[in-house]
Amino acid sequence: MKRRGCFTGASLAAVLLALPVQAKVIDQSEIGFTVAHTAQVAATPEDVWKMLRTPEKWWSKEHSWSGDAANFWLDSQAGGCFCEKLPGDGGAMGSVQHARIVFAKPGEMMRLSGAFGPLQGEAVTGTLTIQIKKTGAGAAIRFDYVVGGYMRFKVADIAPGVDKVIGEQLRGLAAALGGNLPVAQDDKADDGPAAEAAPADGPGEAKEPAKDEPGLDDAMADLLKGDSAAGGEPVEKPR
């Protein structure tokens, strides 16, 4: 049976050559790096959470060890496993742990500890934090993957490849939830002089200003800035 790495079925070198010029590696040093990706979907946070719990529906089979997404499973409780069955010859069944759940708050955040793919063979720690935030159009989702420790890869070489794969998994999740929404236009009222000079509804009546309601842009901006949602917990900033 051909064994596939979690990051690609082709060689790492081929993947790196196919990468776009600009990757979303938001932090990098000699001992580690951080990548981050966001998506917006027309699904409730509850629906996002349900989909997260079924990686066989959205995690790419191209980034598996078995070559079949049906072999994935995830136990979404602290201590639970994001694992994969490895069917072998003669009915033998192996398995691989991609990550372990260390934090689970339904509809809000799941955090997994695991060094994916070729990183599994290195002395590194990888932490994938998946944050979900309710928006007017559905939900905003952010993946942050932080990797640090000793590895035989050069960070500058491996980080873009990891970034590409993490982004691909988030795109798969968004697709399974109906597709990634385009960024909405900011419909907030202008706070400048032009807004103050808006035409009146009638003699002696000032036009009622538009309601300052958060839209999809606002929610995603909050997610990126690490602001807290109303009545919710702060969204963590990448470190």
C-alpha beads as a LAMMPS data file, in Angstrom:
LAMMPS data file: protein, C-alpha beads

239 atoms
238 bonds

1 atom types
1 bond types

-500.0 500.0 xlo xhi
-500.0 500.0 ylo yhi
-500.0 500.0 zlo zhi

Masses

1 110.0

Atoms # bond

1 1 1 0.000 0.000 0.000
2 1 1 1.349 3.386 -0.930
3 1 1 1.746 5.543 2.145
4 1 1 0.797 9.182 1.786
5 1 1 1.974 11.996 3.992
6 1 1 -0.653 14.199 5.620
7 1 1 0.625 17.172 3.651
8 1 1 0.714 15.719 0.174
9 1 1 0.735 12.599 -1.916
10 1 1 3.574 14.075 -4.019
11 1 1 7.008 15.035 -2.821
12 1 1 7.459 18.018 -0.518
13 1 1 9.718 19.651 -3.087
14 1 1 6.998 19.521 -5.752
15 1 1 4.510 21.113 -3.385
16 1 1 6.859 23.947 -2.493
17 1 1 7.503 24.685 -6.169
18 1 1 3.746 24.952 -6.809
19 1 1 3.141 27.463 -4.009
20 1 1 1.973 31.034 -4.694
21 1 1 4.542 33.776 -4.236
22 1 1 2.873 35.240 -1.165
23 1 1 1.891 32.830 1.623
24 1 1 -0.106 33.676 4.713
25 1 1 2.662 32.919 7.166
26 1 1 2.004 35.614 9.759
27 1 1 4.976 34.956 12.028
28 1 1 8.264 33.114 11.604
29 1 1 11.575 32.563 13.380
30 1 1 14.385 30.013 13.369
31 1 1 12.476 27.758 15.769
32 1 1 8.897 27.989 14.502
33 1 1 6.138 29.761 12.631
34 1 1 2.429 30.638 12.632
35 1 1 -0.035 30.438 9.741
36 1 1 -3.593 31.752 9.774
37 1 1 -6.599 31.511 7.462
38 1 1 -10.167 32.796 7.704
39 1 1 -13.462 31.961 6.016
40 1 1 -17.047 33.191 6.136
41 1 1 -19.960 30.813 5.672
42 1 1 -23.762 30.980 5.583
43 1 1 -24.099 28.453 8.398
44 1 1 -24.747 28.764 12.098
45 1 1 -21.893 28.242 14.582
46 1 1 -23.736 25.093 15.658
47 1 1 -23.664 23.749 12.103
48 1 1 -19.978 24.631 11.799
49 1 1 -19.284 22.691 14.982
50 1 1 -21.198 19.650 13.732
51 1 1 -19.186 19.672 10.522
52 1 1 -15.902 20.048 12.415
53 1 1 -16.723 16.827 14.237
54 1 1 -16.882 14.899 10.934
55 1 1 -13.484 15.461 9.253
56 1 1 -14.244 12.685 6.771
57 1 1 -16.603 15.187 5.089
58 1 1 -14.119 18.025 4.656
59 1 1 -10.482 17.110 5.376
60 1 1 -8.774 16.348 2.061
61 1 1 -7.975 12.717 1.282
62 1 1 -4.870 14.023 -0.479
63 1 1 -3.530 14.921 2.948
64 1 1 -4.115 11.592 4.603
65 1 1 -1.952 8.553 5.216
66 1 1 -4.499 6.075 3.841
67 1 1 -5.656 8.022 0.771
68 1 1 -9.300 7.740 1.869
69 1 1 -11.075 10.472 3.857
70 1 1 -13.586 7.891 5.095
71 1 1 -10.885 6.647 7.466
72 1 1 -10.825 9.886 9.495
73 1 1 -12.612 10.250 12.808
74 1 1 -12.636 12.859 15.571
75 1 1 -13.684 12.630 19.218
76 1 1 -14.512 16.263 20.005
77 1 1 -13.907 16.128 23.769
78 1 1 -10.755 17.120 25.654
79 1 1 -8.365 14.219 25.296
80 1 1 -10.199 13.012 22.194
81 1 1 -8.381 11.942 19.060
82 1 1 -8.344 13.253 15.508
83 1 1 -7.255 9.934 14.081
84 1 1 -7.237 7.852 10.944
85 1 1 -7.616 4.129 10.307
86 1 1 -4.886 2.519 8.229
87 1 1 -6.265 -0.606 6.535
88 1 1 -3.521 -3.086 5.727
89 1 1 -2.997 -6.313 3.867
90 1 1 -4.857 -9.383 5.063
91 1 1 -7.389 -7.380 7.035
92 1 1 -4.825 -5.860 9.397
93 1 1 -5.885 -2.450 10.738
94 1 1 -3.439 0.205 11.808
95 1 1 -4.065 3.767 12.914
96 1 1 -2.424 7.172 13.156
97 1 1 -3.077 10.083 15.498
98 1 1 -3.024 13.402 13.675
99 1 1 -3.816 15.461 16.757
100 1 1 -5.300 15.376 20.248
101 1 1 -8.163 17.647 21.372
102 1 1 -7.052 19.913 24.225
103 1 1 -9.962 22.414 24.255
104 1 1 -13.528 22.028 23.057
105 1 1 -16.298 24.592 23.446
106 1 1 -19.168 23.750 21.054
107 1 1 -19.966 26.503 18.587
108 1 1 -16.984 28.622 19.649
109 1 1 -13.570 26.998 19.690
110 1 1 -11.727 23.728 19.186
111 1 1 -8.006 23.427 19.826
112 1 1 -5.908 20.465 18.735
113 1 1 -2.340 19.591 19.588
114 1 1 -0.511 17.726 16.865
115 1 1 2.347 17.905 14.385
116 1 1 0.713 17.115 11.043
117 1 1 2.218 15.153 8.179
118 1 1 6.022 15.188 7.887
119 1 1 6.216 17.300 11.063
120 1 1 5.099 14.225 13.002
121 1 1 8.577 12.770 12.670
122 1 1 10.230 15.881 14.119
123 1 1 10.663 17.118 17.703
124 1 1 8.072 19.885 17.274
125 1 1 4.764 20.856 18.795
126 1 1 1.903 22.006 16.577
127 1 1 -1.233 23.687 17.902
128 1 1 -4.249 24.218 15.643
129 1 1 -6.828 26.617 17.070
130 1 1 -10.178 26.751 15.261
131 1 1 -12.323 29.711 16.245
132 1 1 -15.945 30.270 15.264
133 1 1 -17.841 33.537 15.553
134 1 1 -21.473 34.250 14.772
135 1 1 -22.122 36.890 12.119
136 1 1 -25.197 38.429 10.552
137 1 1 -24.732 36.200 7.509
138 1 1 -23.794 33.018 9.362
139 1 1 -20.384 32.405 10.887
140 1 1 -16.750 33.457 10.583
141 1 1 -14.099 30.762 11.016
142 1 1 -10.401 31.165 11.679
143 1 1 -7.647 28.534 11.649
144 1 1 -4.372 29.364 13.433
145 1 1 -1.604 26.754 13.331
146 1 1 1.439 27.441 15.511
147 1 1 4.518 25.221 15.142
148 1 1 7.656 25.320 17.267
149 1 1 10.604 23.142 18.274
150 1 1 13.482 21.308 16.647
151 1 1 13.068 20.003 13.113
152 1 1 15.325 18.923 10.293
153 1 1 13.460 21.173 7.840
154 1 1 14.347 24.800 7.338
155 1 1 11.452 26.944 8.579
156 1 1 11.564 29.096 5.455
157 1 1 11.085 25.951 3.331
158 1 1 8.417 24.106 5.312
159 1 1 6.242 27.012 6.517
160 1 1 4.771 27.882 3.075
161 1 1 3.868 24.228 2.491
162 1 1 2.130 23.966 5.853
163 1 1 0.322 27.239 5.160
164 1 1 -0.954 25.892 1.844
165 1 1 -2.322 22.727 3.437
166 1 1 -3.986 24.433 6.405
167 1 1 -5.667 26.858 4.002
168 1 1 -6.844 23.944 1.869
169 1 1 -8.490 22.269 4.865
170 1 1 -10.369 25.446 5.784
171 1 1 -11.546 25.777 2.188
172 1 1 -12.764 22.186 2.392
173 1 1 -14.664 22.949 5.585
174 1 1 -16.247 26.049 4.024
175 1 1 -17.206 24.078 0.898
176 1 1 -18.857 21.384 3.016
177 1 1 -20.917 24.153 4.673
178 1 1 -22.126 25.589 1.372
179 1 1 -19.131 27.605 0.204
180 1 1 -17.022 30.532 1.321
181 1 1 -18.979 33.798 1.241
182 1 1 -17.544 36.876 -0.483
183 1 1 -16.615 39.742 1.800
184 1 1 -19.645 41.952 2.365
185 1 1 -19.556 45.676 1.669
186 1 1 -19.407 47.937 4.720
187 1 1 -22.932 49.326 5.069
188 1 1 -22.271 51.408 8.168
189 1 1 -23.251 55.081 8.033
190 1 1 -20.450 57.514 7.298
191 1 1 -19.408 59.294 10.473
192 1 1 -17.945 62.278 8.624
193 1 1 -19.421 65.656 7.626
194 1 1 -21.175 64.156 4.613
195 1 1 -23.314 62.047 6.896
196 1 1 -24.235 65.067 9.007
197 1 1 -25.332 66.923 5.863
198 1 1 -27.678 64.173 4.704
199 1 1 -30.948 65.469 3.191
200 1 1 -33.902 65.895 5.529
201 1 1 -37.063 63.807 5.233
202 1 1 -39.172 66.923 5.283
203 1 1 -39.302 70.544 6.452
204 1 1 -37.542 70.830 9.798
205 1 1 -36.962 67.069 10.014
206 1 1 -33.493 65.570 10.037
207 1 1 -33.048 62.250 8.287
208 1 1 -32.711 59.446 10.805
209 1 1 -29.129 58.118 10.705
210 1 1 -28.602 54.559 9.570
211 1 1 -28.447 52.019 12.368
212 1 1 -24.960 51.056 13.405
213 1 1 -25.370 47.302 13.044
214 1 1 -22.384 44.994 12.772
215 1 1 -22.063 43.319 9.408
216 1 1 -19.893 40.500 8.114
217 1 1 -16.911 42.815 7.671
218 1 1 -17.207 43.985 11.273
219 1 1 -17.367 40.447 12.616
220 1 1 -14.355 39.330 10.601
221 1 1 -12.434 42.437 11.639
222 1 1 -13.226 41.624 15.264
223 1 1 -12.050 38.069 14.711
224 1 1 -8.784 39.231 13.193
225 1 1 -8.186 41.847 15.884
226 1 1 -9.007 39.475 18.701
227 1 1 -11.925 41.562 19.943
228 1 1 -14.690 39.880 21.892
229 1 1 -18.204 39.363 20.599
230 1 1 -21.061 40.849 22.558
231 1 1 -21.545 38.725 25.628
232 1 1 -18.856 36.317 24.481
233 1 1 -15.272 35.498 25.305
234 1 1 -12.308 37.250 23.685
235 1 1 -11.074 35.691 20.486
236 1 1 -7.426 34.837 20.865
237 1 1 -4.710 36.584 18.919
238 1 1 -2.010 34.530 17.252
239 1 1 1.188 34.499 19.239

Bonds

1 1 1 2
2 1 2 3
3 1 3 4
4 1 4 5
5 1 5 6
6 1 6 7
7 1 7 8
8 1 8 9
9 1 9 10
10 1 10 11
11 1 11 12
12 1 12 13
13 1 13 14
14 1 14 15
15 1 15 16
16 1 16 17
17 1 17 18
18 1 18 19
19 1 19 20
20 1 20 21
21 1 21 22
22 1 22 23
23 1 23 24
24 1 24 25
25 1 25 26
26 1 26 27
27 1 27 28
28 1 28 29
29 1 29 30
30 1 30 31
31 1 31 32
32 1 32 33
33 1 33 34
34 1 34 35
35 1 35 36
36 1 36 37
37 1 37 38
38 1 38 39
39 1 39 40
40 1 40 41
41 1 41 42
42 1 42 43
43 1 43 44
44 1 44 45
45 1 45 46
46 1 46 47
47 1 47 48
48 1 48 49
49 1 49 50
50 1 50 51
51 1 51 52
52 1 52 53
53 1 53 54
54 1 54 55
55 1 55 56
56 1 56 57
57 1 57 58
58 1 58 59
59 1 59 60
60 1 60 61
61 1 61 62
62 1 62 63
63 1 63 64
64 1 64 65
65 1 65 66
66 1 66 67
67 1 67 68
68 1 68 69
69 1 69 70
70 1 70 71
71 1 71 72
72 1 72 73
73 1 73 74
74 1 74 75
75 1 75 76
76 1 76 77
77 1 77 78
78 1 78 79
79 1 79 80
80 1 80 81
81 1 81 82
82 1 82 83
83 1 83 84
84 1 84 85
85 1 85 86
86 1 86 87
87 1 87 88
88 1 88 89
89 1 89 90
90 1 90 91
91 1 91 92
92 1 92 93
93 1 93 94
94 1 94 95
95 1 95 96
96 1 96 97
97 1 97 98
98 1 98 99
99 1 99 100
100 1 100 101
101 1 101 102
102 1 102 103
103 1 103 104
104 1 104 105
105 1 105 106
106 1 106 107
107 1 107 108
108 1 108 109
109 1 109 110
110 1 110 111
111 1 111 112
112 1 112 113
113 1 113 114
114 1 114 115
115 1 115 116
116 1 116 117
117 1 117 118
118 1 118 119
119 1 119 120
120 1 120 121
121 1 121 122
122 1 122 123
123 1 123 124
124 1 124 125
125 1 125 126
126 1 126 127
127 1 127 128
128 1 128 129
129 1 129 130
130 1 130 131
131 1 131 132
132 1 132 133
133 1 133 134
134 1 134 135
135 1 135 136
136 1 136 137
137 1 137 138
138 1 138 139
139 1 139 140
140 1 140 141
141 1 141 142
142 1 142 143
143 1 143 144
144 1 144 145
145 1 145 146
146 1 146 147
147 1 147 148
148 1 148 149
149 1 149 150
150 1 150 151
151 1 151 152
152 1 152 153
153 1 153 154
154 1 154 155
155 1 155 156
156 1 156 157
157 1 157 158
158 1 158 159
159 1 159 160
160 1 160 161
161 1 161 162
162 1 162 163
163 1 163 164
164 1 164 165
165 1 165 166
166 1 166 167
167 1 167 168
168 1 168 169
169 1 169 170
170 1 170 171
171 1 171 172
172 1 172 173
173 1 173 174
174 1 174 175
175 1 175 176
176 1 176 177
177 1 177 178
178 1 178 179
179 1 179 180
180 1 180 181
181 1 181 182
182 1 182 183
183 1 183 184
184 1 184 185
185 1 185 186
186 1 186 187
187 1 187 188
188 1 188 189
189 1 189 190
190 1 190 191
191 1 191 192
192 1 192 193
193 1 193 194
194 1 194 195
195 1 195 196
196 1 196 197
197 1 197 198
198 1 198 199
199 1 199 200
200 1 200 201
201 1 201 202
202 1 202 203
203 1 203 204
204 1 204 205
205 1 205 206
206 1 206 207
207 1 207 208
208 1 208 209
209 1 209 210
210 1 210 211
211 1 211 212
212 1 212 213
213 1 213 214
214 1 214 215
215 1 215 216
216 1 216 217
217 1 217 218
218 1 218 219
219 1 219 220
220 1 220 221
221 1 221 222
222 1 222 223
223 1 223 224
224 1 224 225
225 1 225 226
226 1 226 227
227 1 227 228
228 1 228 229
229 1 229 230
230 1 230 231
231 1 231 232
232 1 232 233
233 1 233 234
234 1 234 235
235 1 235 236
236 1 236 237
237 1 237 238
238 1 238 239
